[in-house]
Amino acid sequence: MKYLIIFQLFFSIGFASVLNITSFEADFKQIVTDDKEKKLIYNGTLKALKPQFAFWNYSQPISKSIYLTSNLITIIEPEIEQVIIKNIPASFNFFKMIQNAKKISKNRYTTHINDVLYTIEIEKEMIKSIMYHDEFDNKVEIIFDKQFKNRNISEEIFNPIIPQEYDIIRE
């Protein structure tokens, strides 16, 4: 569920009226801070393409690949040789959620998804960061760097390649 919220967040944010976007690519740093101020920091890259494709490739501190299509999320975890595949309701539409983001200041927007408030910061018409509290009340901040929008991205990248020896869990 945590990954689904992150994807919902990504697609519901800065794509509001500020950005006319059909694809997005960036490096990211995801900082998760618990109630004791302990931080976990993840790094990776993201590629997203309309209508509802995303590929999050985590590189540190662990390797993990997350593929999202309009009705399916696939999480590949090489370190434990495991794949989790979850169905997403067909009525779920990320880009419709974009329209719900409201401008609250010059470079900040907010949106609610499943009772979670997301704050989006925009800089030079690009998504700079996304902040929210997850289901465990951790503060989550995703900071984007080296962003590109509206570049050609092949849909092939959103097709997961699952090694035959991995355990597959369907939820």
Secondary structure by P-SEA (a helix, b strand, c coil): caaaaaaaaaaaccccccccccbbbbbbbbbbbccccbbbbbbbbbbbcccbbbbbbbcccbbbbbbbcccbbbbbbccccbbbbbbccccccccccccccccccccbbbbbcccbbbbbbbccccccbbbbbcccccbbbbbbcccccccccccccccccccccbbbbcc
